[in-house]
């Protein structure tokens, strides 16, 4: 099929590339001329494992191209995905101005029947507003359908998730749109369940799913607080819970809190959506509170090790909100680092991929290092915020020598075993252990 993707961020670029990998002809469109120039020259504006190789492969095969011209893309495509950013507004609601702008531009350039699909994470009933916008600006008698196809891609594993999904959700308003969307996903029909529903249900599935997963993380972080007040180990508690098939083991890892472009934004948006529909979603408000407290807790753990933080040197390992991405959006490291700086700490930080993005966000007083060993040199404490594999595999002997005595580690991701670390002579604390 011939497909256009409007927006070349994490969702749009991965989706467009993977649709091409499935055999479709794809045009990725963006109004950012510099970004399109980079993509046309073989560059990738984001870090995502396997993405660069797939982009190169499908561009070479003639199945993937990049453009700034929506009108031209509409002429060449049967299905158009809207994958633009929906950033949070100050009140927590989603800013849908980019979705509206693209919907208007599509409407003004409709060359014939097209399926217009919302791929961005949007509040329930956004499909109705997209339809109203298109009706307002499209030529009389224009034929089209609106659909919803939420993404469920984990950054760092987005390519795998697209090509090996645990489900595909399609929200449609007509049989004609249903047939087009099922044809598009035909290469995956033997791999996964394809759920076809109405547009409102599809929109709601996305927010309901992400908010539930965020709740799971905050729940185990709350359990960690109880474990720290007893002799319990949150890792064992989580394992025992996860063996129950009704609960499952995923998203039961206690740590420094969740972040990223999805969970915090979608949680706030869902609370706002519920409020506008007349329901006070107090359960999700508590999820937000627990997550904020978890980040504050990392600073308290540093204080419990060093007493006063003023003038103390702290090495921070990991800046991205999770491993295998360079994404700094809502990363827990931002709040934690800012709080440490407020206490007067001197920070040396490193991250395998996110340092350049971090420099745009964090205060200039943070010193950036090439690796964990350079960061730890002469520091009073090492704080692990993101559990990159290279930090899990680092030479603890070298780290011990690099740190000041006593060598102290606050492990915000439970990378290491407390007993083993104490045997090695570290002053060590994790989360809930």
LOPATOR-500440 format. One line per field, with one value per residue (C-alpha): residue in three letters; residue number from 1; x, y, z. Coordinates in nm, 2 decimals. Layout:
aa	[ALA ...]
i	[NUM ...]
px	[X ...]
py	[Y ...]
pz	[Z ...]
***
This chain:
aa	[UNK UNK UNK UNK UNK UNK UNK UNK UNK UNK UNK UNK UNK UNK UNK UNK UNK UNK UNK UNK UNK UNK UNK UNK UNK UNK UNK UNK UNK UNK UNK UNK UNK UNK UNK UNK UNK UNK UNK UNK UNK UNK UNK UNK UNK UNK UNK UNK UNK UNK UNK UNK UNK UNK UNK UNK UNK UNK UNK UNK UNK UNK UNK UNK UNK UNK UNK UNK UNK UNK UNK UNK UNK UNK UNK UNK UNK UNK UNK UNK UNK UNK UNK UNK UNK UNK UNK UNK UNK UNK UNK UNK UNK UNK UNK UNK UNK UNK UNK UNK UNK UNK UNK UNK UNK UNK UNK UNK UNK UNK UNK UNK UNK UNK UNK UNK UNK UNK UNK UNK UNK UNK UNK UNK UNK UNK UNK UNK UNK UNK UNK UNK UNK UNK UNK UNK UNK UNK UNK UNK UNK UNK UNK UNK UNK UNK UNK UNK UNK UNK UNK UNK UNK UNK UNK UNK UNK UNK UNK UNK UNK UNK UNK UNK UNK UNK UNK UNK UNK UNK UNK UNK UNK UNK UNK UNK UNK UNK UNK UNK UNK UNK UNK UNK UNK UNK UNK UNK UNK UNK UNK UNK UNK UNK UNK UNK UNK UNK UNK UNK UNK UNK UNK UNK UNK UNK UNK UNK UNK UNK UNK UNK UNK UNK UNK UNK UNK UNK UNK UNK UNK UNK UNK UNK UNK UNK UNK UNK UNK UNK UNK UNK UNK UNK UNK UNK UNK UNK UNK UNK UNK UNK UNK UNK UNK UNK UNK UNK UNK UNK UNK UNK UNK UNK UNK UNK UNK UNK UNK UNK UNK UNK UNK UNK UNK UNK UNK UNK UNK UNK UNK UNK UNK UNK UNK UNK UNK UNK UNK UNK UNK UNK UNK UNK UNK UNK UNK UNK UNK UNK UNK UNK UNK UNK UNK UNK UNK UNK UNK UNK UNK UNK UNK UNK UNK UNK UNK UNK UNK UNK UNK UNK UNK UNK UNK UNK UNK UNK UNK UNK UNK UNK UNK UNK UNK UNK UNK UNK UNK UNK UNK UNK UNK UNK UNK UNK UNK UNK UNK UNK UNK UNK UNK UNK UNK UNK UNK UNK UNK UNK UNK UNK UNK UNK UNK UNK UNK UNK UNK UNK UNK UNK UNK UNK UNK UNK UNK UNK UNK UNK UNK UNK UNK UNK UNK UNK UNK UNK UNK UNK UNK UNK UNK UNK UNK UNK UNK UNK UNK UNK UNK UNK UNK UNK UNK UNK UNK UNK UNK UNK UNK UNK UNK UNK UNK UNK UNK UNK UNK UNK UNK UNK UNK UNK UNK UNK UNK UNK UNK UNK UNK UNK UNK UNK UNK UNK UNK UNK UNK UNK UNK UNK UNK]
i	[1 2 3 4 5 6 7 8 9 10 11 12 13 14 15 16 17 18 19 20 21 22 23 24 25 26 27 28 29 30 31 32 33 34 35 36 37 38 39 40 41 42 43 44 45 46 47 48 49 50 51 52 53 54 55 56 57 58 59 60 61 62 63 64 65 66 67 68 69 70 71 72 73 74 75 76 77 78 79 80 81 82 83 84 85 86 87 88 89 90 91 92 93 94 95 96 97 98 99 100 101 102 103 104 105 106 107 108 109 110 111 112 113 114 115 116 117 118 119 120 121 122 123 124 125 126 127 128 129 130 131 132 133 134 135 136 137 138 139 140 141 142 143 144 145 146 147 148 149 150 151 152 153 154 155 156 157 158 159 160 161 162 163 164 165 166 167 168 169 170 171 172 173 174 175 176 177 178 179 180 181 182 183 184 185 186 187 188 189 190 191 192 193 194 195 196 197 198 199 200 201 202 203 204 205 206 207 208 209 210 211 212 213 214 215 216 217 218 219 220 221 222 223 224 225 226 227 228 229 230 231 232 233 234 235 236 237 238 239 240 241 242 243 244 245 246 247 248 249 250 251 252 253 254 255 256 257 258 259 260 261 262 263 264 265 266 267 268 269 270 271 272 273 274 275 276 277 278 279 280 281 282 283 284 285 286 287 288 289 290 291 292 293 294 295 296 297 298 299 300 301 302 303 304 305 306 307 308 309 310 311 312 313 314 315 316 317 318 319 320 321 322 323 324 325 326 327 328 329 330 331 332 333 334 335 336 337 338 339 340 341 342 343 344 345 346 347 348 349 350 351 352 353 354 355 356 357 358 359 360 361 362 363 364 365 366 367 368 369 370 371 372 373 374 375 376 377 378 379 380 381 382 383 384 385 386 387 388 389 390 391 392 393 394 395 396 397 398 399 400 401 402 403 404 405 406 407 408 409 410 411 412 413 414 415 416 417 418 419 420 421 422 423 424 425 426 427 428 429 430 431 432 433]
px	[0.00 0.10 0.12 0.22 0.33 0.31 0.57 0.91 0.96 1.01 0.66 0.65 1.00 0.98 0.63 0.71 1.03 0.87 0.57 0.83 0.99 0.65 0.65 0.45 0.56 0.60 0.66 0.75 0.66 0.77 0.77 1.11 1.33 1.65 1.53 1.42 1.76 1.93 1.72 1.77 2.14 2.13 2.14 1.90 1.79 1.71 1.89 1.69 1.85 1.81 1.64 1.94 2.00 1.63 1.60 1.91 1.78 1.43 1.55 1.79 1.50 1.29 1.02 1.09 1.13 1.12 0.94 0.82 0.53 0.20 0.01 0.25 0.24 -0.14 -0.15 0.07 -0.09 -0.40 -0.36 -0.22 -0.10 -0.09 0.21 0.28 0.37 0.10 0.29 0.14 -0.01 0.05 -0.27 -0.17 -0.40 -0.27 -0.19 -0.36 -0.28 -0.04 -0.30 -0.55 -0.30 -0.22 -0.59 -0.66 -0.37 -0.49 -0.84 -0.74 -0.54 -0.75 -0.72 -0.99 -1.09 -0.82 -0.81 -0.68 -0.54 -0.45 -0.12 -0.04 -0.15 -0.47 -0.76 -1.07 -1.31 -1.02 -1.13 -1.45 -1.26 -1.04 -1.35 -1.51 -1.19 -1.17 -1.54 -1.48 -1.18 -1.23 -1.39 -1.76 -1.82 -1.47 -1.45 -1.25 -1.26 -1.10 -0.94 -0.74 -0.43 -0.25 0.11 0.25 0.62 0.88 1.17 1.49 1.28 1.05 1.15 1.11 0.78 0.64 0.74 0.65 0.35 0.15 -0.16 -0.26 -0.56 -0.76 -1.05 -1.27 -1.60 -1.67 -1.62 -1.42 -1.17 -1.16 -1.06 -0.79 -0.64 -0.66 -0.48 -0.21 -0.15 -0.19 0.18 0.13 -0.20 -0.04 0.19 -0.06 -0.42 -0.57 -0.85 -1.09 -1.32 -1.47 -1.25 -1.33 -1.24 -0.91 -0.82 -0.91 -0.71 -0.38 -0.43 -0.58 -0.28 -0.01 -0.18 -0.22 0.15 0.25 0.03 0.21 0.55 0.42 0.27 0.59 0.78 0.53 0.59 0.96 0.91 0.75 1.04 1.29 1.11 1.13 1.37 1.19 1.35 1.14 1.31 1.18 0.84 0.81 0.92 0.66 0.39 0.50 0.47 0.09 -0.03 -0.31 -0.04 0.26 0.63 0.65 0.67 0.73 1.09 1.13 1.36 1.41 1.07 0.93 0.98 0.99 0.76 0.46 0.39 0.41 0.23 -0.03 -0.10 -0.16 -0.37 -0.59 -0.65 -0.75 -0.97 -1.15 -1.20 -1.36 -1.59 -1.70 -1.49 -1.22 -0.95 -0.79 -0.62 -0.40 -0.33 -0.18 0.03 0.18 0.25 0.43 0.64 0.74 0.82 1.04 1.26 1.29 1.38 1.70 1.83 1.74 1.94 2.24 2.20 2.18 2.52 2.70 2.50 2.55 2.56 2.70 3.04 3.02 3.12 2.86 2.90 2.56 2.54 2.26 2.07 1.82 1.48 1.56 1.84 1.89 1.76 1.89 1.55 1.56 1.19 1.07 1.37 1.39 1.75 1.64 1.45 1.71 2.00 1.83 1.75 2.11 2.24 2.00 2.17 2.51 2.64 2.90 2.80 2.99 2.75 2.77 2.53 2.62 2.37 2.19 2.47 2.42 2.05 2.11 2.33 2.03 1.82 2.05 2.23 2.57 2.73 2.71 3.04 3.00 3.23 3.31 3.23 3.16 3.53 3.60 3.28 3.36 3.72 3.75 3.38 3.23 2.93 2.81 2.44 2.29 1.98 1.96 2.05 2.24 2.40 2.75 2.69 2.56 2.89 3.13 3.45 3.36 3.72 3.81 3.50 3.61 3.95 3.82 3.58 3.69 3.68 3.44 3.33 2.96 2.69 2.32 2.17 1.85 1.78 1.88 2.15 2.36 2.30 2.34 2.52 2.77 2.84 2.90 3.14 3.33 3.37 3.11 2.89 2.58 2.20 1.94 1.57 1.35 1.63]
py	[0.00 0.36 0.54 0.88 0.96 1.32 1.38 1.23 1.20 0.88 0.75 0.87 0.78 0.43 0.36 0.49 0.28 -0.03 0.00 0.01 -0.29 -0.47 -0.40 -0.07 0.24 0.51 0.89 1.05 1.42 1.69 2.07 2.08 2.13 2.06 1.73 1.62 1.73 1.51 1.21 1.25 1.26 0.93 1.08 0.98 1.27 1.03 0.73 0.41 0.06 -0.10 0.21 0.35 0.02 -0.02 0.34 0.29 -0.05 0.08 0.40 0.20 -0.03 0.27 0.20 0.49 0.86 1.19 1.51 1.85 1.86 1.72 1.79 1.57 1.30 1.30 1.25 0.94 0.78 0.59 0.61 0.92 0.89 1.19 1.13 1.48 1.59 1.64 1.80 1.87 2.21 2.37 2.22 1.87 1.85 1.76 2.04 1.94 2.24 2.04 1.77 2.05 2.22 1.89 1.80 2.14 2.10 1.75 1.87 2.16 1.92 1.61 1.46 1.19 0.92 0.88 0.72 0.98 0.80 0.94 0.78 1.04 0.98 1.19 1.23 1.03 1.21 1.37 1.18 1.37 1.70 1.58 1.50 1.84 2.01 1.82 1.89 2.26 2.29 2.01 2.08 2.00 1.63 1.52 1.16 1.04 0.84 0.91 0.63 0.57 0.35 0.41 0.31 0.09 0.13 0.12 0.35 0.15 -0.14 0.04 -0.13 -0.48 -0.38 -0.25 -0.57 -0.80 -0.64 -0.79 -0.64 -0.39 -0.16 -0.01 0.23 0.29 0.44 0.25 -0.09 0.09 0.22 -0.11 -0.29 -0.04 -0.07 -0.45 -0.46 -0.23 -0.47 -0.79 -0.88 -0.90 -1.08 -1.42 -1.27 -1.09 -1.01 -0.72 -0.56 -0.35 -0.12 0.22 0.53 0.63 0.29 0.29 0.63 0.53 0.21 0.40 0.63 0.35 0.12 0.37 0.49 0.14 0.06 0.39 0.28 -0.05 0.12 0.36 0.06 -0.13 0.19 0.23 -0.13 -0.05 0.21 -0.06 -0.30 -0.03 -0.01 -0.39 -0.68 -0.74 -0.72 -0.56 -0.77 -1.08 -0.93 -0.83 -1.17 -1.34 -1.11 -1.14 -1.52 -1.47 -1.48 -1.23 -0.97 -1.06 -0.96 -0.66 -0.31 -0.43 -0.30 -0.05 0.24 0.61 0.67 0.67 0.94 0.97 1.12 0.89 0.79 1.14 1.31 1.05 1.02 1.39 1.40 1.11 1.28 1.59 1.39 1.22 1.55 1.71 1.41 1.46 1.20 1.27 1.01 1.04 0.70 0.83 1.16 0.94 0.76 1.10 1.19 0.86 0.91 1.26 1.13 0.86 1.11 1.31 0.99 0.95 1.28 1.17 0.85 1.06 1.26 0.95 0.85 1.18 1.38 1.73 1.75 2.10 2.08 1.70 1.55 1.31 1.10 1.05 0.75 0.77 1.07 0.93 0.83 0.47 0.26 0.24 0.59 0.94 1.08 1.33 1.42 1.40 1.20 1.14 1.26 1.61 1.66 1.46 1.65 1.99 1.89 1.78 2.11 2.30 2.12 2.24 1.92 1.92 1.68 1.48 1.30 1.05 0.87 0.66 0.84 1.13 1.37 1.61 1.63 1.66 1.97 2.15 2.09 2.07 2.36 2.45 2.36 1.98 1.84 1.57 1.27 1.01 0.71 0.58 0.56 0.92 1.04 0.85 0.98 1.17 1.16 1.11 0.91 0.74 0.76 0.52 0.67 0.48 0.11 0.10 -0.24 -0.09 0.02 -0.32 -0.46 -0.20 -0.30 -0.24 -0.27 0.03 0.22 0.15 0.29 0.60 0.69 0.86 0.65 0.51 0.42 0.49 0.40 0.48 0.24 0.39 0.09 -0.20 -0.30 -0.48 -0.72 -0.55 -0.84 -0.87 -0.49 -0.49 -0.79 -0.58 -0.30 -0.05 0.16 0.07 0.12 0.03 0.08 -0.13 -0.36]
pz	[0.00 -0.04 0.29 0.43 0.78 0.89 1.17 1.19 1.57 1.76 1.66 1.31 1.19 1.35 1.22 0.87 0.85 0.98 0.74 0.46 0.61 0.59 0.21 0.18 0.00 0.26 0.25 0.58 0.59 0.83 0.81 0.97 0.66 0.85 0.99 0.64 0.50 0.76 0.68 0.31 0.37 0.56 0.91 1.20 1.43 1.72 1.87 1.85 1.81 1.46 1.32 1.11 0.94 0.85 0.72 0.49 0.37 0.28 0.12 -0.09 -0.19 -0.29 -0.03 0.20 0.12 0.30 0.21 0.34 0.10 0.25 -0.07 -0.28 -0.01 -0.02 -0.39 -0.36 -0.06 0.03 0.41 0.59 0.95 1.18 1.41 1.54 1.89 2.15 2.43 2.77 2.85 3.20 3.33 3.22 2.92 2.57 2.33 2.01 1.80 1.58 1.52 1.42 1.19 1.01 0.99 0.83 0.58 0.48 0.44 0.21 -0.01 -0.03 -0.38 -0.33 -0.08 0.19 0.54 0.79 1.09 1.43 1.54 1.80 2.16 2.19 2.43 2.37 2.12 1.93 1.62 1.63 1.63 1.34 1.15 1.22 1.11 0.79 0.72 0.77 0.54 0.28 -0.06 -0.09 -0.14 -0.03 0.06 0.35 0.67 1.01 1.21 1.52 1.54 1.87 1.90 2.18 2.12 2.39 2.33 2.30 2.16 1.93 1.60 1.76 1.92 1.58 1.39 1.68 1.85 2.13 1.97 1.70 1.78 1.50 1.56 1.25 1.16 0.83 0.67 0.39 0.64 0.82 0.50 0.42 0.77 0.78 0.44 0.58 0.88 0.68 0.71 1.09 1.10 1.18 1.45 1.67 1.75 1.56 1.76 1.55 1.75 1.73 1.73 2.09 2.23 2.04 2.17 2.53 2.51 2.48 2.78 2.99 2.91 2.98 3.30 3.43 3.37 3.54 3.83 3.85 3.88 4.15 4.33 4.35 4.45 4.74 4.83 4.83 5.10 5.32 5.25 5.35 5.69 5.74 5.66 5.33 4.98 4.72 4.45 4.61 4.68 4.31 4.20 4.42 4.29 3.93 3.93 3.97 3.61 3.70 3.79 3.57 3.62 3.39 3.53 3.89 3.91 4.20 4.12 4.09 3.93 3.57 3.31 2.93 2.67 2.74 3.10 3.27 2.98 2.93 3.30 3.33 3.02 3.13 3.47 3.28 3.03 3.32 3.50 3.19 3.17 3.53 3.70 3.96 3.89 4.23 4.20 3.91 4.10 4.38 4.11 4.02 4.38 4.45 4.14 4.24 4.60 4.45 4.28 4.60 4.77 4.57 4.71 5.06 5.01 4.90 5.22 5.43 5.29 5.30 5.56 5.41 5.03 5.01 4.84 4.80 4.46 4.32 4.00 3.82 3.59 3.34 3.22 2.97 3.11 3.03 2.87 2.49 2.41 2.40 2.51 2.80 2.81 3.17 3.26 3.64 3.62 3.56 3.89 4.09 3.95 4.00 4.36 4.42 4.29 4.51 4.80 4.68 4.54 4.27 3.99 3.73 3.49 3.20 2.97 2.66 2.43 2.61 2.72 2.43 2.48 2.86 2.80 2.65 2.96 3.27 3.44 3.30 3.64 3.56 3.43 3.16 3.15 2.89 3.11 3.46 3.56 3.46 3.63 3.96 3.98 4.31 4.39 4.74 4.60 4.28 4.20 3.93 3.77 3.44 3.42 3.09 3.03 3.04 3.40 3.49 3.35 3.48 3.67 4.03 4.13 3.92 4.05 4.41 4.34 4.17 4.45 4.77 5.09 5.19 4.84 4.84 4.59 4.57 4.32 4.19 3.97 4.19 3.94 4.20 4.49 4.84 5.00 4.72 4.73 5.10 5.06 4.81 5.07 4.93 5.14 4.93 4.92 4.66 4.65 4.88 4.98]
***
